[in-house]
Amino acid sequence: MAQRVADARGDVDRVIFVAVDVHISIDPQTEVGVDKRAEVGADEGLDFRFDKIKRSPNTVDAHRLLHYADKHDKQDAVSEGLFADFFFDGHDVSDLDVLVDTATEAGLDADAVRAYLESDEDRELIQNADEEARALGIQGVPFFVINQKYALSGAQPPEMFVKALEDIEAEEVAGADA
């Protein structure tokens, strides 16, 4: 989907992942909307396997890993890996070995990542980012902020992003002409 939005606009600079520690709880037997999410995912070629998810992980270290990966230009690959780990394979993305494996597959050094995650480096930074996000009213993911001014909450079809980008562009052009 991200590629379809980028293809439609041609000028998407970068996606930055910010920490919002969502304790993901998905029980296929009781979670409202799981079937719908699986159906929407299937329409996009995504085989969500909510039945494989056995626990609700604390994602602080996963967000620390994303922050670390960003410093090494690997955030996109790590994000894709974490998404697949959790939603397709049901892996516990709070498990140190899962995080190190994901980072290694993305091209990061396993020993350096393990040392980073075993330390408290950037933990406070990530926890503060989570608190800031919550103070802004962000309670779930995905949540998209465009140009530090516009927001889209929840999974949206590519057309919604295209419309939002067109509206933002029109507003900014109108503002520049004023």
C-alpha positions in Angstrom: 0.0 0.0 0.0 2.8 2.5 0.8 4.2 1.9 -2.6 0.9 2.6 -4.2 0.6 5.9 -2.4 4.2 6.8 -3.4 3.5 5.8 -7.0 0.4 8.0 -7.0 2.2 11.1 -5.7 5.8 10.4 -6.8 7.2 12.8 -4.2 6.9 11.1 -0.8 10.2 11.8 1.0 10.3 9.5 4.0 8.3 7.7 6.6 9.6 7.9 10.2 8.3 5.5 12.8 7.7 7.1 16.2 7.2 5.2 19.4 3.7 4.6 20.6 3.9 1.6 22.9 0.7 -0.1 22.0 0.2 -3.3 23.9 -1.3 -5.2 21.0 -4.1 -7.6 22.2 -5.5 -9.8 19.5 -7.6 -12.8 20.6 -9.2 -14.2 17.4 -12.1 -15.6 19.5 -13.1 -12.3 21.1 -11.4 -9.4 19.2 -14.0 -7.4 17.4 -12.9 -6.6 13.8 -10.2 -9.3 13.5 -12.0 -10.9 10.6 -12.5 -7.6 8.9 -8.8 -6.7 9.3 -7.8 -10.0 7.9 -10.2 -9.5 5.0 -8.8 -6.0 4.2 -5.3 -7.3 4.5 -6.0 -10.1 2.1 -7.4 -7.6 -0.4 -3.9 -6.0 -0.2 -2.1 -9.3 -0.5 -1.3 -9.5 3.2 -1.9 -12.8 5.0 -2.5 -11.7 8.5 -2.3 -14.7 10.9 -3.9 -13.4 14.1 -4.4 -17.0 15.1 -0.6 -17.3 15.6 -0.4 -14.4 18.1 -0.2 -15.9 21.6 0.6 -12.8 23.7 0.4 -9.1 23.8 3.9 -7.8 23.6 5.4 -4.7 25.2 6.8 -2.9 22.2 9.3 -0.5 23.9 12.3 -2.5 22.8 10.9 -2.9 19.3 10.6 0.9 19.1 14.1 1.2 20.5 15.2 -1.1 17.7 13.4 1.1 15.1 15.2 4.1 16.5 18.6 2.4 16.4 17.8 1.2 12.8 17.0 4.7 11.7 20.5 5.8 12.8 21.9 3.2 10.4 19.5 3.8 7.5 17.7 0.5 8.1 14.5 1.6 9.7 12.2 0.6 6.7 13.6 -2.9 6.6 13.4 -3.4 10.3 9.9 -2.1 10.4 8.8 -4.4 7.6 10.5 -7.3 9.5 8.8 -6.5 12.8 5.4 -6.2 11.0 5.9 -9.6 9.4 7.3 -11.2 12.6 4.2 -10.2 14.5 1.3 -10.2 12.1 2.3 -13.0 9.7 4.4 -15.3 11.9 3.0 -14.5 15.4 6.4 -13.9 16.9 6.8 -12.1 20.2 8.3 -8.7 19.2 9.3 -8.1 22.8 11.7 -11.1 22.7 15.3 -10.1 22.4 16.3 -13.0 20.1 13.4 -12.1 17.7 14.5 -8.5 17.7 18.1 -9.4 17.0 17.1 -11.8 14.2 15.0 -9.1 12.6 17.7 -6.6 12.8 20.3 -9.0 11.4 18.0 -9.8 8.4 17.7 -6.1 7.8 21.5 -5.8 7.6 22.4 -4.7 11.1 25.2 -6.2 13.2 23.7 -8.8 15.6 26.2 -8.2 18.4 25.8 -4.4 18.3 22.0 -4.7 18.3 22.1 -7.1 21.2 24.4 -4.9 23.2 22.1 -1.9 22.5 18.9 -3.7 23.4 20.5 -5.1 26.6 21.4 -1.6 27.7 19.0 1.2 28.6 20.3 3.5 25.8 17.4 5.5 24.3 14.8 3.8 26.6 13.9 7.2 28.2 13.8 8.8 24.7 11.3 6.2 23.5 9.2 6.4 26.6 9.1 10.2 26.3 8.0 9.9 22.6 5.3 7.6 23.7 4.1 10.0 26.3 4.1 12.9 23.8 2.1 10.8 21.3 -0.5 10.0 23.9 -0.6 13.7 25.0 -1.5 14.5 21.3 -4.3 12.0 21.5 -2.7 9.2 19.6 -4.0 6.0 21.1 -3.3 3.4 18.4 -1.5 2.5 15.3 -1.1 3.2 12.5 -1.3 7.0 12.9 0.2 9.2 10.3 1.4 12.8 10.7 2.1 14.7 7.5 4.2 17.9 7.5 3.9 18.0 11.3 0.4 19.4 10.8 -2.0 16.9 9.3 -3.1 13.5 10.7 -4.7 10.3 9.5 -5.6 7.7 12.1 -6.0 4.0 11.4 -5.5 1.9 8.4 -6.6 3.8 5.4 -6.9 2.9 1.7 -4.2 4.4 -0.6 -6.9 6.7 -2.1 -7.3 8.4 1.3 -3.6 9.2 1.5 -3.6 10.5 -2.1 -6.6 12.7 -1.3 -5.0 14.0 1.9 -1.8 14.8 0.1 -3.7 16.6 -2.7 -5.7 18.6 -0.1 -2.5 19.5 1.8 -0.8 20.6 -1.4 -3.8 22.7 -2.4 -3.9 24.3 1.0 -0.2 25.1 1.0 -0.3 26.5 -2.5 -3.3 28.7 -1.6 -1.4 29.9 1.5 1.7 30.7 -0.5 -0.4 32.7 -2.9 -2.1 34.7 -0.2 
